[in-house]
Amino acid sequence: MKKRLTMVLGLLVAIAGLVGYMAYSQSIQYGQDTVIRVEQRDENDVPITAPTKLVRKAGHRNPFKSAIPGYELTTENPLKTLLPRKNQTVRLGYQSERTQTELHRQLQTARYWQVGAQNVTTPVLNGTQYQKGAQSVSRISTSHDGLTWTRLPISYPKMAAQNPWMVYQDQKLTLLDKGYYYQTMNFRDWHRYQFKLTNQQFRNGQVVGVVGSDQRQKTVVIQAISQLSGDRELFYGNWSNNGMRNVKWQRLDFKPTQLRGIVNLTQSRAGVYLTATRGRQVQIYGASKLTGHFDKVGRLTLKKKRKTQYVAVNLVAPTKHQLRLYFNEIDQHHVLSGTYYQPVTRKAHLTGTPRRLNTDFMWTEFHVTKGPNE
């Protein structure tokens, strides 16, 4: 009897020890850090945002929200209310929640278009983003006032964007970048073609503007080295969907000696404006129309900030009596602080103080152009 009692007590002690060990193990597991990387991509496997990294205790509440404005989730999200114990990479797929008709309407009713690039490598922290060595993809945004912008929620071409421009003509969307152009009619399937801006007139051409009064005909403006003079000059030609292979190029009425710095050309109801940016100095030239003579409007100087660089400078004319300057600020550590705007008088004087644009993602490189409703 005594021996049996000893065996029972021993068994109970063993069971209690096992239960205690299991509880201890479970508590240890839920006390460990879980590292989860979340990638959100469109139908072309192009990142929509920079990856999200979750570092939390296993079993704690999951803070990640999968919703992206304008997109709908097409894959199952394995992350539940509580974080799992296993470290993992989660890949989520998305498609536009809008119909093709709605996407065309977003482009056709906008007063302004923005085409540029988004850094999809490094996260945005407190409204800033580290840029050095980052991978960027092309992006398009639209606006009705030039101050609040909404991304066009489509599936973008799978390419590393550098300095993209867009053409929207005959309901065909085209992106121009790095010697290629990419075309789509359904906002998902893209076709790539070569786009070489070298001929008997010029060589090493680069797009500096896309203008046009309607959706039926757009004109591309390029900066290139003249084969005749060897100077950098501006040329323009009507866009054709075959990559402008048989286009007759014309010279812009602009002195080559004035082309110093980064050149950008925009159009508005008030006319056509060309900026040449060098450091903090922005030279502004204007003409009533693209084929007219460009006169100097003036020169403005952006505010001096210690170890701050101004990039992606754009100029638009929201009214006949006022201009508006857009630009990015980036510091000596390659951190982009955001995209800003500042009013400019007709005589090229900055007024007020820079204010940050309301955008739904960080613009790393961009061009603001006139939309159909401007």
Secondary structure, 3 states (H helix, E strand, C coil): CHHHHHHHHHHHHHHHHHHHHHHHHHHHHHHCEEEEEEEEECCCCCECCCCEEEEEECCCECCCCCCCCCEEECCCCCCCCECCCCCEEEEEEEEECCCHHHHHHHHHCCCEEEEEEEECCCCEECCEEECCCCCEEEEEEEECCCCECEECCCCCCCCCCCCCEEEEECCEEEEEECCEEEEECCCCCCEEEECCCCCCCEEEEEEEEEECCCCCCCEEEEEEEECCCCCEEEEEEECCCCCCCCCCCEECECCHHHCCCEEEEEEECCEEEEEEEECCEEEEEEECCCCCECEEEEEEECCCCCCEEEEEEEEEEEECCEEEEEEEEEECCCEEEEEEEEEECCCCCECCCCEECECCCCCCEEEEEECCCC
